[in-house]
Amino acid sequence: MKSVKIGGITINNPVVLSPMAGISSLPFRVICNEMGAGYSPTELVSARSIRYNGIDKSLRYMRILPEEEGITAIQLFGSEPEDFEAAIETIMDTPVLKEVSMIDINMGCPVPKVVKTGSGSALIEDPDRASNIVKACKKTVSQLPRPVPVTVKTRAGYNADDKGKPDFARALADAGCDMICVHGRTRTQMYHGESSNEAISVMREAVRGYEIPFFANGDITDAGSARKVFEQTGCDGIMIGRAARGNPWIFGQILAGLDGREIPADPAPEIRKEMLIRELEGRLKYLPEDVAVREFRSVMPYYIKGIQGAARIKVQLVSAVSFEEVKEIIELV
Ligand SMILES: Cc1cc2nc3c(=O)[nH]c(=O)nc-3n(C[C@H](O)[C@H](O)[C@H](O)COP(=O)(O)O)c2cc1C
């Protein structure tokens, strides 16, 4: 696969981890980088919270380690341009964050708590506000010693019958964003039904005349579905979400398939179990043990999916409270 340029940043390949709250931990992003992901953004963080509460509350979700995770993006959500300006200024003034490669704006989150504040996918219905947010972010980064690219991740519409929002895509591009990624579901669909490549391609075509890369996202689970998305949408890159949970090997498999190389086999159970432990050890480096284990409960079943006996230990894993307990349970399969 070819490299892609997002603003001044070149990613080696266009197969990227999709941001996922609770999943896109720092150790997981490091693992995805090793497994070939083009880059991996953090999960969404509130621009308003950074502006008014400072960095401490959100730091754990934004902590980055460029030496190990390579190119990375911090994803912000919000509805007020001034909140984004303040958040970016704070991020770029914080030693452990200022090496971030890009800022991504969330314009796709469908969760009511986020949408009712005018953030996330609510911005699809308010293109002027969305455009002002992009402009505010671009103005803020332009004043930095290192003006990082500003990207947007959004959806193919808000209402159930939306079939792509070409005007919205053009508004984002006109405002100067450096990359657009579209998930082919509407806000109403949340995560149900199918992601529409047709709706994605409507938005892709709308911004073809702009010099910015366009990424597609939704329901990509293997090399076959990845190829189909490239062919049907004309995108420059793809983001992989749910299929990467507990399965970072997917990046190597998809890249091999797209390059016409032999697709590596799924990893053996022992390797999957080792990776589970490795991610948990990584989480333990910056979280208290009880918190790290509790938050990892929902992720662990993905690592052992398909292993014989996995269903039996899943029940135990999702109530584990300590690292030792997780290790003991894992040894049962
Ligand atoms: C558990 C979970 C958390 C998510 N969190 C975020 C997030 O923080 N930011 C974001 O832009 N999208 C988020 N998403 C959406 C995904 O990035 C992606 O757009 C969506 O899952 C569709 O892609 P997929 O079919 O490959 O999973 C989340 C999805 C899931 C399942």
The ligand as an SDF file (V2000), in Angstrom:
LIG
                    3D

 31 33  0  0  0  0  0  0  0  0999 V2000
  -16.7840    0.8900   21.8100 C   0  0  0  0  0  0  0  0  0  0  0  0
  -16.6960    1.9400   20.7480 C   0  0  0  0  0  0  0  0  0  0  0  0
  -16.1740    3.1850   21.0560 C   0  0  0  0  0  0  0  0  0  0  0  0
  -16.0710    4.1800   20.0760 C   0  0  0  0  0  0  0  0  0  0  0  0
  -15.5010    5.3770   20.3870 N   0  0  0  0  0  0  0  0  0  0  0  0
  -15.2820    6.3060   19.4130 C   0  0  0  0  0  0  0  0  0  0  0  0
  -14.5580    7.5000   19.6930 C   0  0  0  0  0  0  0  0  0  0  0  0
  -14.1050    7.7660   20.8190 O   0  0  0  0  0  0  0  0  0  0  0  0
  -14.3760    8.3690   18.6470 N   0  0  0  0  0  0  0  0  0  0  0  0
  -14.8460    8.1180   17.3750 C   0  0  0  0  0  0  0  0  0  0  0  0
  -14.6410    8.9250   16.4600 O   0  0  0  0  0  0  0  0  0  0  0  0
  -15.5230    6.9910   17.1020 N   0  0  0  0  0  0  0  0  0  0  0  0
  -15.7320    6.0770   18.0750 C   0  0  0  0  0  0  0  0  0  0  0  0
  -16.3490    4.8940   17.7590 N   0  0  0  0  0  0  0  0  0  0  0  0
  -16.7420    4.6210   16.3680 C   0  0  0  0  0  0  0  0  0  0  0  0
  -15.6420    3.8600   15.6310 C   0  0  0  0  0  0  0  0  0  0  0  0
  -14.4430    4.6160   15.5530 O   0  0  0  0  0  0  0  0  0  0  0  0
  -16.0800    3.4860   14.2060 C   0  0  0  0  0  0  0  0  0  0  0  0
  -16.3790    4.6710   13.5130 O   0  0  0  0  0  0  0  0  0  0  0  0
  -17.3080    2.5850   14.1750 C   0  0  0  0  0  0  0  0  0  0  0  0
  -17.2060    1.5420   15.1220 O   0  0  0  0  0  0  0  0  0  0  0  0
  -17.5120    1.9720   12.7700 C   0  0  0  0  0  0  0  0  0  0  0  0
  -16.3640    1.2760   12.3570 O   0  0  0  0  0  0  0  0  0  0  0  0
  -16.2690   -0.3410   12.4610 P   0  0  0  0  0  0  0  0  0  0  0  0
  -17.4480   -0.9060   11.7330 O   0  0  0  0  0  0  0  0  0  0  0  0
  -14.9430   -0.6840   11.8370 O   0  0  0  0  0  0  0  0  0  0  0  0
  -16.3410   -0.6730   13.9250 O   0  0  0  0  0  0  0  0  0  0  0  0
  -16.4950    3.9140   18.7430 C   0  0  0  0  0  0  0  0  0  0  0  0
  -17.0420    2.6590   18.4510 C   0  0  0  0  0  0  0  0  0  0  0  0
  -17.1340    1.6680   19.4080 C   0  0  0  0  0  0  0  0  0  0  0  0
  -17.7020    0.3360   19.0390 C   0  0  0  0  0  0  0  0  0  0  0  0
  1  2  1  0
  2  3  1  0
  2 30  2  0
  3  4  2  0
  4  5  1  0
  4 28  1  0
  5  6  2  0
  6  7  1  0
  6 13  1  0
  7  8  2  0
  7  9  1  0
  9 10  1  0
 10 11  2  0
 10 12  1  0
 12 13  2  0
 13 14  1  0
 14 15  1  0
 14 28  1  0
 15 16  1  0
 16 17  1  0
 16 18  1  0
 18 19  1  0
 18 20  1  0
 20 21  1  0
 20 22  1  0
 22 23  1  0
 23 24  1  0
 24 25  2  0
 24 26  1  0
 24 27  1  0
 28 29  2  0
 29 30  1  0
 30 31  1  0
M  END
$$$$
